[in-house]
């Protein structure tokens, strides 16, 4: 079956960054290929910006079920059932060429409804372990796109559906890949050791607590060479700034990075959470990182991501339970003294990167459309 002239692709994504970023990248790629797009999300999603903000958007009822009491579980179940009927009515009216889910609350009723209508379906998993929504949906969809060479939690019956596309990243991140490790993109000073600290979409208070003290414990000579760029929560910036000033460390603090690609390209070493978007950006550019997984994530998916990076020789894992100023200071100090190891780790990270992930994901979706043998209920 050939692809329609302007196929309608429906994207289903929850409101959090890990689900939204790959949906945004796929939307950009599909628009460039003359596709029509619509977005289904839940009521938590807020107002989207960028490409997603320009799409026809539908909001349905949806609720999660992880770790809640019986009353909340019943309420969430009712929300899911209502969302399923909303999504089914909507999809029956739109009759898209394919429906692609990115995880999160909104994807479950939408993808389940799409399957009940016989529509071509695919899901994208951003982490090294299948999330709960995608684990439920995996046996019920036609294609599964993943980001890691090995993704845990894929049912044995669904392994033949898997295509490794990678995690789409923004074009500016891909452009930063052209800076070779050690090439300085900001002020050209080769003597500096540049530490970039990224706390994820919400910042990470534990990094604001530990990193400044760890860097302050370094020897005076290394502190003079050190330049820190750190993401902090707004309420933490002044106290973090005071600690760096106490130790005469050159530090730039931000609540959010609009231009993170510039800092990624210039970084000597990165300390970061291990969310899917962060890991994808580190590997797309090719930079060595100490990863501190968020220990309270559902299914501990950040630990899975971090260990996948560690096993590939592309970074190091420092569990939050072991994160102390002394431990981080020792790790950074030893790495500064071993530039060859940093160089090799950067190369390994770069080899893991998939800068063409958005293209690969779009190829998979359009192949799904072209192979459609639809049976509409």
C-alpha positions as CSV (number, residue, x, y, z in Angstrom):
1,X,0.0,0.0,0.0
2,X,1.4,3.5,-0.9
3,X,1.5,6.5,1.5
4,X,-1.4,9.0,1.1
5,X,-0.5,12.3,-0.4
6,X,-0.8,14.1,3.0
7,X,-1.3,11.5,5.7
8,X,-2.7,12.5,9.0
9,X,-0.5,11.3,11.9
10,X,-1.9,11.6,15.5
11,X,0.7,12.0,18.3
12,X,-0.2,11.0,21.8
13,X,2.0,12.4,24.6
14,X,1.7,13.3,28.2
15,X,2.6,16.7,29.5
16,X,6.2,16.0,30.8
17,X,9.4,16.9,29.0
18,X,10.6,13.3,28.5
19,X,7.5,12.6,26.4
20,X,7.1,15.9,24.8
21,X,10.7,16.4,23.4
22,X,10.6,13.3,21.1
23,X,7.1,14.1,20.0
24,X,8.2,17.7,19.1
25,X,11.2,16.3,17.1
26,X,9.1,13.8,15.2
27,X,6.4,16.5,14.5
28,X,9.1,18.7,12.9
29,X,10.4,15.9,10.7
30,X,6.9,14.8,9.6
31,X,5.9,18.3,8.8
32,X,8.9,18.6,6.6
33,X,7.6,15.5,4.7
34,X,4.2,17.1,4.1
35,X,2.3,15.2,6.7
36,X,-0.7,16.6,8.6
37,X,-0.5,16.3,12.4
38,X,-2.7,16.4,15.4
39,X,-1.8,16.0,19.1
40,X,-3.8,14.2,21.9
41,X,-2.7,15.0,25.4
42,X,-4.1,15.0,28.9
43,X,-5.3,18.0,31.0
44,X,-1.9,18.2,32.8
45,X,-0.1,19.2,29.6
46,X,-0.5,23.0,29.8
47,X,0.2,25.0,26.7
48,X,2.8,23.7,24.4
49,X,5.3,25.9,22.6
50,X,7.3,25.3,19.4
51,X,6.0,23.0,16.8
52,X,3.6,21.2,19.1
53,X,2.0,24.5,20.0
54,X,0.9,25.0,16.4
55,X,-0.8,21.6,16.1
56,X,-4.5,20.9,16.4
57,X,-4.6,19.7,20.0
58,X,-7.2,17.6,21.8
59,X,-7.3,17.0,25.5
60,X,-8.7,13.9,27.1
61,X,-9.2,12.6,30.6
62,X,-6.5,10.3,31.8
63,X,-5.0,9.2,35.2
64,X,-2.0,7.3,36.4
65,X,-2.2,4.3,38.8
66,X,1.2,4.0,40.3
67,X,1.6,3.9,44.1
68,X,-1.8,5.3,45.1
69,X,-4.6,4.5,47.6
70,X,-7.7,2.6,46.7
71,X,-9.9,5.7,46.3
72,X,-7.4,7.4,44.0
73,X,-7.0,4.2,42.1
74,X,-10.7,4.0,41.5
75,X,-10.8,7.7,40.4
76,X,-7.9,7.1,38.1
77,X,-9.6,4.0,36.6
78,X,-12.7,6.1,35.9
79,X,-10.5,8.8,34.3
80,X,-8.9,6.2,32.0
81,X,-12.3,4.7,31.0
82,X,-13.6,8.2,30.2
83,X,-10.4,9.0,28.3
84,X,-10.8,5.8,26.3
85,X,-14.3,6.7,25.1
86,X,-13.2,10.3,24.4
87,X,-10.2,9.1,22.3
88,X,-12.2,6.5,20.4
89,X,-14.8,9.0,19.4
90,X,-12.1,11.5,18.4
91,X,-10.1,8.9,16.4
92,X,-13.2,7.6,14.7
93,X,-13.9,11.1,13.4
94,X,-10.3,11.9,12.4
95,X,-9.5,8.4,11.0
96,X,-5.7,9.1,10.9
97,X,-3.2,7.2,8.9
98,X,-1.3,6.3,12.1
99,X,-1.2,7.0,15.8
100,X,2.1,7.3,17.7
101,X,2.3,7.2,21.5
102,X,5.2,8.5,23.6
103,X,4.2,7.3,27.0
104,X,2.5,9.1,29.8
105,X,-1.1,9.1,30.9
106,X,-2.6,10.3,27.7
107,X,-1.0,7.6,25.6
108,X,-2.8,4.7,27.2
109,X,-6.4,5.5,26.4
110,X,-5.4,6.9,23.0
111,X,-3.4,4.0,21.9
112,X,-5.9,1.5,23.2
113,X,-8.7,3.2,21.3
114,X,-6.6,3.3,18.2
115,X,-6.0,-0.4,18.4
116,X,-9.7,-1.1,18.9
117,X,-10.4,0.8,15.7
118,X,-7.8,-1.1,13.7
119,X,-5.6,1.9,13.1
120,X,-1.8,1.6,12.5
121,X,-0.1,2.1,15.9
122,X,3.4,2.7,17.2
123,X,4.9,3.6,20.5
124,X,8.3,5.3,21.3
125,X,10.1,4.3,24.5
126,X,12.7,6.9,25.6
127,X,14.4,4.9,28.4
128,X,16.5,1.7,28.8
129,X,13.5,0.0,30.4
130,X,9.9,0.0,29.1
131,X,7.7,2.4,31.1
132,X,4.5,1.2,32.6
133,X,2.3,2.7,30.0
134,X,4.4,1.3,27.1
135,X,4.7,-2.1,28.8
136,X,0.9,-2.3,28.8
137,X,0.7,-1.2,25.2
138,X,3.6,-3.2,23.7
139,X,1.5,-6.3,22.9
140,X,-1.3,-4.2,21.5
141,X,0.6,-2.0,19.0
142,X,2.2,-2.8,15.6
143,X,5.6,-1.1,16.1
144,X,7.9,-0.3,19.0
145,X,10.6,2.3,18.7
146,X,13.4,2.2,21.3
147,X,16.5,4.3,22.0
148,X,19.0,1.8,23.5
149,X,20.7,-1.3,22.0
150,X,19.0,-3.2,24.8
151,X,15.7,-2.1,26.3
152,X,14.4,-4.1,29.3
153,X,10.8,-5.0,29.8
154,X,9.8,-5.7,26.2
155,X,7.5,-8.7,26.2
156,X,9.0,-11.7,24.4
157,X,5.9,-11.7,22.1
158,X,6.7,-8.1,21.0
159,X,10.4,-8.3,20.3
160,X,9.9,-8.6,16.5
161,X,8.1,-5.2,16.6
162,X,11.1,-3.4,17.9
163,X,13.1,-0.8,15.8
164,X,16.0,1.0,17.4
165,X,15.5,4.6,16.3
166,X,17.2,6.5,19.1
167,X,15.9,9.5,21.0
168,X,15.3,12.6,18.8
169,X,17.1,15.7,20.0
170,X,16.9,19.3,18.9
171,X,18.8,20.5,15.8
172,X,21.0,22.7,17.9
173,X,22.2,19.7,19.9
174,X,23.0,17.8,16.6
175,X,25.0,20.9,15.5
176,X,27.1,20.9,18.7
177,X,28.2,17.4,17.7
178,X,30.6,19.0,15.2
179,X,32.7,20.4,18.1
180,X,35.3,17.8,18.8
181,X,36.0,17.1,22.5
182,X,38.3,19.7,24.0
183,X,37.5,22.3,21.4
184,X,36.3,25.5,23.2
185,X,33.3,27.2,21.8
186,X,32.9,30.1,24.3
187,X,36.2,31.9,25.0
188,X,38.9,29.6,23.6
189,X,40.9,29.2,26.9
190,X,42.4,25.7,26.8
191,X,43.6,25.9,30.4
192,X,40.1,25.9,31.8
193,X,38.3,22.8,33.0
194,X,34.7,23.3,32.3
195,X,32.1,21.5,34.5
196,X,28.5,21.6,33.3
197,X,25.9,20.6,35.9
198,X,22.4,19.7,34.6
199,X,19.6,19.0,37.0
200,X,16.9,17.9,34.5
201,X,13.7,19.8,33.6
202,X,13.0,20.8,37.2
203,X,16.6,21.3,38.4
204,X,17.9,19.0,41.1
205,X,18.3,20.2,44.7
206,X,20.7,17.5,45.6
207,X,23.1,18.7,43.0
208,X,22.8,22.3,44.3
209,X,23.6,20.9,47.8
210,X,26.5,18.7,46.9
211,X,28.3,20.0,43.8
212,X,29.4,23.5,45.1
213,X,30.8,21.9,48.3
214,X,32.6,19.3,46.3
215,X,34.2,21.8,44.0
216,X,35.1,24.0,47.0
217,X,37.1,21.0,48.4
218,X,39.4,20.8,45.4
219,X,42.9,22.2,45.6
220,X,43.5,25.9,45.0
221,X,45.2,25.3,41.7
222,X,42.4,23.3,40.2
223,X,39.8,25.7,41.5
224,X,41.6,28.5,39.6
225,X,41.2,26.5,36.4
226,X,37.6,25.5,37.1
227,X,34.7,27.1,35.3
228,X,31.2,25.9,36.5
229,X,27.9,26.3,34.6
230,X,25.1,24.9,36.8
231,X,21.4,24.6,36.5
232,X,19.6,25.4,39.8
233,X,16.0,25.9,41.0
234,X,15.2,29.6,41.4
235,X,15.0,29.4,45.1
236,X,18.5,27.8,45.3
237,X,20.5,30.2,43.1
238,X,21.6,32.7,45.8
239,X,22.8,30.1,48.3
240,X,24.7,28.2,45.5
241,X,26.2,31.4,44.3
242,X,27.4,32.2,47.8
243,X,29.2,28.9,48.2
244,X,31.0,29.3,44.9
245,X,32.0,32.8,45.8
246,X,33.3,31.6,49.1
247,X,35.8,29.4,47.3
248,X,36.5,31.9,44.5
249,X,35.2,29.6,41.8
250,X,34.0,31.1,38.6
251,X,30.4,29.9,38.3
252,X,27.5,30.8,36.0
253,X,24.1,29.8,37.4
254,X,20.9,29.3,35.4
255,X,17.4,28.1,36.1
256,X,17.0,26.9,32.5
257,X,19.3,26.6,29.4
258,X,17.9,27.9,26.2
259,X,21.3,27.5,24.7
260,X,22.4,24.2,26.4
261,X,24.0,23.0,23.1
262,X,26.7,25.7,23.5
263,X,27.6,24.6,27.0
264,X,27.5,20.9,26.0
265,X,29.9,21.5,23.2
266,X,32.3,23.3,25.5
267,X,32.1,21.0,28.5
268,X,35.1,19.1,29.8
269,X,32.9,17.0,32.1
270,X,29.2,16.9,32.9
271,X,27.4,16.1,36.2
272,X,23.7,15.3,35.5
273,X,20.6,13.4,36.2
274,X,20.0,10.4,33.8
275,X,16.7,11.2,32.2
276,X,16.2,10.1,28.7
277,X,16.5,13.6,27.1
278,X,19.7,14.4,29.0
279,X,21.3,11.1,28.1
280,X,20.3,11.5,24.5
281,X,21.9,15.0,24.4
282,X,25.1,13.9,26.1
283,X,25.6,11.1,23.6
284,X,24.5,13.1,20.6
285,X,27.3,15.7,21.3
286,X,29.7,13.1,22.8
287,X,30.7,14.3,26.2
288,X,31.8,12.4,29.3
289,X,29.4,12.5,32.3
290,X,29.0,11.5,35.9
291,X,25.3,10.5,36.1
292,X,23.3,10.7,39.3
293,X,20.0,8.9,38.7
294,X,16.9,10.2,40.3
295,X,16.3,7.5,42.9
296,X,12.5,8.0,43.2
297,X,11.6,7.6,39.5
298,X,8.9,5.0,38.7
299,X,10.6,1.7,37.7
300,X,13.9,3.4,38.5
301,X,14.3,4.1,34.8
302,X,17.1,6.6,35.3
303,X,19.3,4.0,36.9
304,X,18.7,1.8,33.8
305,X,19.7,4.7,31.5
306,X,22.8,5.4,33.6
307,X,24.0,1.8,33.7
308,X,23.6,1.5,30.0
309,X,25.9,4.5,29.5
310,X,28.3,3.1,32.1
311,X,28.5,-0.3,30.4
312,X,29.3,1.3,27.1
313,X,32.2,3.1,28.7
314,X,30.5,6.4,27.9
315,X,30.2,7.7,31.5
316,X,30.1,6.9,35.2
317,X,27.3,6.2,37.6
318,X,27.2,7.8,41.1
319,X,24.1,6.7,42.9
320,X,22.3,9.4,44.9
321,X,22.7,7.2,48.0
322,X,26.5,7.5,47.5
323,X,26.6,11.1,46.5
324,X,28.6,13.1,49.0
325,X,30.8,16.1,48.5
326,X,33.9,14.0,49.3
327,X,32.9,11.2,46.8
328,X,32.2,13.7,44.0
329,X,35.4,15.7,44.7
330,X,37.5,12.6,44.5
331,X,35.9,11.5,41.2
332,X,36.3,14.9,39.6
333,X,39.9,15.3,40.9
334,X,40.9,11.9,39.5
335,X,39.3,12.6,36.1
336,X,41.0,16.0,35.7
337,X,44.3,14.2,36.1
338,X,43.5,11.6,33.4
339,X,42.6,13.5,30.2
340,X,43.1,10.4,28.1
341,X,40.3,8.7,29.9
342,X,38.0,11.7,29.5
343,X,38.9,11.7,25.8
344,X,38.1,8.0,25.4
345,X,34.9,8.3,27.3
346,X,33.8,11.3,25.2
347,X,34.5,9.2,22.0
348,X,32.4,6.3,23.4
349,X,29.6,8.6,24.3
350,X,29.6,10.0,20.7
351,X,29.5,6.5,19.3
352,X,26.3,5.9,21.2
353,X,24.7,9.0,19.9
354,X,22.0,8.8,17.2
355,X,21.8,12.3,15.6
356,X,19.5,11.0,12.9
357,X,16.9,9.6,15.4
358,X,14.1,11.9,14.3
359,X,14.6,10.8,10.7
360,X,14.7,7.2,11.7
361,X,11.5,7.5,13.7
362,X,9.7,9.3,10.9
363,X,10.9,6.6,8.5
364,X,9.4,3.9,10.8
365,X,6.1,5.8,11.1
366,X,5.7,6.3,7.3
367,X,6.6,2.6,6.7
368,X,3.9,1.7,9.1
369,X,1.5,3.9,7.1
370,X,2.5,2.3,3.8
371,X,2.1,-1.2,5.1
372,X,-1.4,-0.6,6.5
373,X,-4.0,-3.2,6.0
374,X,-6.7,-1.5,8.0
375,X,-9.6,-3.2,9.7
376,X,-11.8,-0.5,11.2
377,X,-14.1,-1.6,14.0
